[in-house]
Amino acid sequence: MKARIMIISALIAVSLVCTAIIVFVLVANPSTPSIEGNIKVNDFVTFGSYYGEPILWKCVEADPENGIMLLSENIITLKAYDAAESGTYYQEGGTYSTNALEQTYGSKVWATSNLREWLNSDDAVVSYTTQPPVPEAIIDGDNAYADEAGFLTNLTQEERGMLMPVTHDNCTDLVYILNYDEVLKYISIGDDPFYASMMSMTEAAAENCTYDMTWGKSLEWWCFMRSSTRTDPDEKDLSTFGSGNFYYNYHVFYGVYPCTGSGGVLPVVNLNTDHCVAGDGTIENPWVIG
């Protein structure tokens, strides 16, 4: 009898130790994904907001290691990738870069781009490490955003806590945009490489755009990529979103200047949870994470 009591006591002690270890691991690793299987690839999710409207995302990856990878279903805003480092478009000079092309047209390096710093900032006033995106440093001053609060201010504190850091291109981001290979992997390019590079824009993005959209407010639009295409004949160019080269009126279109203010922004985030409180994952009734 006494031996049986000792065995039971030992088992209880072991159980308590294991429980303590599990609790410690969960507390020590708050970014460890909590994947319950609610959200699956191709499901739709609402998470965060921009221009006062919920952002609609599509799940493109879901696994315990990398969490839930969400790609915005629509362009949420138009912005320049990076301002002309001289502070004035089409002029050389300034102290931010010794490269004449970057001074004149902006840099295509993701790690130091204005767009990356804006997407990953939760400050009311973003502290840019290079030339801020003021009107003078962007072509025609279109959609300058030096005075706009960082993108993360559009997420609640709870939502920010769900973001998983992702390391790529020698930097770590909470929010990013696709590179060339990811475009080919996550977006169907179809048979027409021109239209494959176009994405729909939210009504709010069109309404808040200062670019002269002579084609109308409800058109498909192009987006920036995090990297240039594999055929980049011009050092000054940053390729647009799409399948490498794409054709427009039978001419190859390689890219646009980084300081072009009419580039679509299609953000990507990775979440450490897929716990949903509402919805069913369809585009009509997307999951609501909580």
N, C-alpha and C positions, 0 to 999 in steps of 0.2 A: 504493500500500500504506500509506504513512504517512498519507495523507488518510483512508483507511478506519479506521485505528486512532484517529485524532483524532475521527472521527464517533462511533465506538463509545464512546470515553471520555466524550464530551459527553452521549450518551444515558444512560450509567450515572450521571453526575453529576446529570442532571435527575431520574432515577428516585430517587436517594437524597434529593434535596431534597424531592420530592413525598412520599416516605415519611415524612420528618421532619416535614413540615407536617401530615400525617394523624395521626401520633402525638401531635404537639403539641395538635391540636384535640381529640383524645379525652381527653388528660390535662387540658387546660384546661377541658373541659366534662364532668365526671364524671357529671352528671345527664342527659346526652344519651341518649335512649332507645336501647336495643339491641334492636330488634324483629326477630325472626327468623321470625315468622309461626306460631309454635307455638300460641299462644293466640288463639282467635277469639271473636267476640261469641257469647254464650250458653254458652261453655265454663265448666266449674266448676274452681276452683282451691283448694287449701289453702295458707294463708299465715299465719304467726303462730299464736298460741294465746291462749285466755282461759279462766280457771278450769281451767287445765291440759289443755284440749282444743284440738285444731286448729280454726281458724276456716275455715268453708267459704264461699267467695266465688263470685259469678257475674260473668263479664266482660260489661260493658255497652257499653264502647267500646274500640277498639284501633287506634291510629294512631301514626306516628312522632313526631308533634309533642306529643301529650298522653300518650303511653305507654299502658299497660294500665289502664283504669279498672275497678276491682273493687268490687262492691256486696255486702255481706254477705248471704248467703242467709237468715239467721235473725237474730232479735233476740238479741244476746249478753249483755245485761244490762238491768236496769231502774234508772233514775236520774232525778233531777230535772234539768231543763234549767238552772236557776239558783236559788240560794237567796234567800230573802227578805233584802233588803239591810240590814234593821234588825238582823238576827241572830235574830229571832223571828218566826215566821209570824203573820200577821194583826196585826202591830203596826208602827207607824211609828217612825221614828227612825234612829239610826246615822249613820255618816260616809261611807258608800260612794255614796250617791245622794241628790239633793235631790228626786227624784220620789217622791211619797207612795205611788203604786201599786207602784213597784219596791221601795220599803222594805217594803211589806206582803206582796207576792206574788212578788218576784223580777223580773229584767229579761228581756225577750224579745230583746235585742240579741245576736246571735251572737258578735260580736267580743269581747265582755267576759263571755260566759257561762261558768259553771263547767264545763259539759259540754265546750265547746271546749278550755278550758285543760287539762282532765283527759285528753282524747283525744290532745292534742299534747305531753304531758309524758312525759319519760323519767326523772323524778326519783322517788326512793323516797317523798319527801314533797313533794307539789305545792305550789308557791308561788302561791296564788290572788291575783289583783289586786283582787278584790272579796270580798264576804262568802263565806267557805268554806262548803261544803255540810254543815254540822253538823246533827244531828238537830233542834235547836230551830228551825232556819231552813227546815225542810222539813215539809210537811203530814204530821202524825202521825209524823214522824221516819223515814218509810219510806225505806229504802235510802240512808241518808246515806253519803257517801263522802269526807269531808274527810281521813280518815286512810288512804285507799287509795292505793297507789302509782300513778303515772301509767300510762295505757294502754300507752304505748310500751315499758314495762318488760317487756311480754309478748312482745316481738319480740326476736330476737337482734340483735347488732350488724350482722351481715351483712344481715339483713332490713331493718333501719332504713336501711341504705345504698341499698336498692332503692326507697325512697319518693321520689316526685317532689313538690316543693312545688306547690301549686295556689292561685292567687290569685282570690278572689271576695269580695264584700261588704266591700271595702276591707281585707282581711286575707289572710294567706297561711297555709295549713294543710298538714300532712302527712296528717292524718286529719280527716274532716268527715262531715256527714250531708246528706241531700238537701234541696233547697229545693222549693217548690211546683212550679215548672216542670219540675224534674228528675224529680219523682215521676211527672208525667204522661208524661214522655218514656221513662223507663226501667222503669216498672212497669205492667203491664196492669191497668187498673182495672175491666174487665169491665162487667157490667150493674148490679151492686149497689154503690152508692157506699159503703155501710157496710162491707161485707166487703172492699171494695177497699182500705180503709185498715188492714186487719189483716194482720199477718205472723206466721209461726210463730216460736216461741221455743225456744231450745235447752233441753234438760233441765237443764243446769247453771244456766242463767239462772233457771229456775223454782225450782230447789232452793235457790239462794242469795238468793232474793227474800224480803224481810221484809214485803212488802205482803200483806194478807189476801186471798189469791186464792180466794175462796169458790167460783168456778166450776170449780176443779180446776187441776192442775199442767200439763196438756198442751194448753191452749187457745191459740187465736190471740190476738194482742194488738196494741195500737196503738203507734205510734212517733212521736217528735218529728220535726218538720221544722226546717230551718234558717231558714225564714221563715214568716210567717203567710199565711193564704189571702188571696184577693183580696176577701173579704167579712169584714172583721174589725170588727164593730160596737163592740167593747169594747177600749179601749186596754190593759187589763190582761191580755188573753188572748194566749196563744201557741197557734197552731193545731196540731192534731195532724196526723200523717201521713195523707195521703189526697187525694182529688180536690177540694180546696176544701171546700165544704160537703159533709157527708155526713149521712145520715138515720138516726136511731135512734128506733124507735117513733113514726115520723112527725114527729119534732121535729128541727129543724135543730140540729146540734151544731157550735159554732164553735171551741171550743178548751178548753184547761185552763190553770190557773195554771202559770207556769214552775217554781214550787217544789213541784209535784206530783212525788212520788218514785216514781211507778209508770209513768213514761214509758219506752217501749221505745227502745233504742239500736241503730240499724242503720247501722254505720259504712261509710265509703267511703274507698278509697285509690287512688292512681295509682302504678303501678310503672314504673321506667325499663328494665325488662328483661322478656322473656317466655321466657327460657331455662329449659327444663324438664328435670328429671332423672328423672321417673317419671310414670306416669299416662297417660290418654288423653283427658281433658277431660270425661268423663261424670260424672254425679252419683255414680255407684257407684265410679268410679275417677278422681277429679279429678286435674288436673295438680299436680305438686309442683315449685315453682320453686326453682332452686339454681344 
